[in-house]
């Protein structure tokens, strides 16, 4: 983590200083961050870090094996509109529930909240290649957010949420790099839905 952040800031890893925000989220100290924000997530032996020059960023990774348990949680805590969307995909309902959970998690991480605080407040639906807001974002206006979700190595779902104070007028290039792997990232990561101005590359 330190090496990746230091490379973006042209600093030595040992020079980085961190503070902790709401719910213990690590942050670069403002004096050295220069607007750089990051988010971490892990699932079993895999981990991911998202880095951007933005107001906020959140990333979440979940194993597909959690899909069925999350569907049970969704039936208790997701909104009626979200559940109608999930149950309209009868054969893939569990994966749809996990996708929305992953999106919610990335948004509440970016917002400095927790998943249990955000379950009822963050409402989403993923329609193929598009993610739809069903309620107003926790922070900022909808056009200032970029959301995406996809598959990582086939066994994991991943979601990213990024917010800026300005409305994005053109697509933002997103580079996917798999740490510790020589594999072509395009071969092991597939974006399946996005909302806002975000592209892959």
GIMO-V940912 format. One record per pair of residues at least 4 apart in sequence whose C-alpha atoms are under 6 Angstrom apart, sorted by sequence separation. I is the first residue (numbers start at 1). GAP is how many residues later the second one is. D is the distance in Angstrom with one decimal. If there is no record, write none. Layout:
# GIMO-V940912
I_GAP_D, I_GAP_D
This chain:
# GIMO-V940912
2_4_5.9, 6_4_5.7, 20_4_5.2, 21_4_5.1, 29_4_6.0, 42_4_5.6, 74_4_4.8, 83_4_5.9, 89_4_5.2, 109_4_5.9, 115_4_5.9, 118_4_5.4, 126_4_5.9, 152_4_5.1, 185_4_6.0, 6_5_4.9, 20_5_5.3, 28_5_5.5, 42_5_4.0, 108_5_4.9, 126_5_4.3, 151_5_5.7, 6_6_5.8, 20_6_4.5, 41_6_5.7, 87_6_5.6, 108_6_5.7, 125_6_5.8, 151_6_4.8, 6_7_5.2, 19_7_5.9, 20_7_5.8, 41_7_5.4, 86_7_5.2, 125_7_5.1, 150_7_5.8, 19_8_5.3, 40_8_5.9, 124_8_5.7, 150_8_5.4, 18_9_5.5, 40_9_4.6, 124_9_4.9, 149_9_5.5, 3_10_5.5, 18_10_4.5, 19_10_5.8, 39_10_5.6, 86_10_5.7, 105_10_5.5, 124_10_5.3, 149_10_4.1, 2_11_5.2, 18_11_5.2, 39_11_5.3, 123_11_5.0, 148_11_5.6, 17_12_5.8, 38_12_5.4, 123_12_5.5, 148_12_5.3, 38_13_4.4, 147_13_5.6, 37_14_5.8, 147_14_4.6, 37_15_5.6, 146_15_5.8, 36_16_5.7, 146_16_5.2, 36_17_4.5, 145_17_5.6, 35_18_5.3, 145_18_4.4, 39_19_5.2, 41_19_5.3, 43_19_5.8, 144_19_5.6, 39_20_5.8, 41_20_5.9, 144_20_5.3, 71_23_5.2, 144_23_4.8, 143_24_5.7, 172_25_6.0, 174_25_5.8, 68_26_5.3, 71_26_5.4, 171_26_4.4, 172_26_4.6, 173_26_5.0, 174_26_4.7, 175_26_5.1, 67_27_5.0, 171_27_4.9, 172_27_5.7, 173_27_5.7, 174_27_5.7, 67_28_5.4, 70_28_6.0, 171_28_5.9, 67_31_5.2, 153_35_4.7, 152_36_5.7, 152_37_4.6, 151_38_5.5, 151_39_5.2, 150_40_5.3, 150_41_4.2, 60_42_5.8, 149_42_6.0, 150_42_4.9, 149_44_5.5, 148_45_5.6, 60_46_5.2, 148_46_4.2, 59_47_4.6, 147_47_5.5, 58_48_4.5, 147_48_5.1, 146_49_5.8, 146_50_4.6, 58_51_4.9, 58_52_4.1, 57_53_4.5, 56_54_5.2, 106_54_5.6, 107_54_5.4, 106_55_5.5, 103_56_5.4, 102_57_5.7, 129_63_5.8, 130_63_5.0, 131_63_5.6, 129_64_4.0, 130_64_5.1, 131_64_5.0, 130_65_5.6, 22_90_5.6, 64_91_5.7, 64_92_5.4, 63_93_4.5, 62_94_5.5, 62_95_5.3, 61_96_5.7, 61_97_4.4, 60_98_5.6, 60_99_5.4, 59_100_5.7, 59_101_4.5, 58_102_5.8, 58_103_5.2, 57_104_5.6, 57_105_4.4, 56_106_5.7, 56_107_5.1, 55_108_5.7, 55_109_4.9, 54_110_5.2
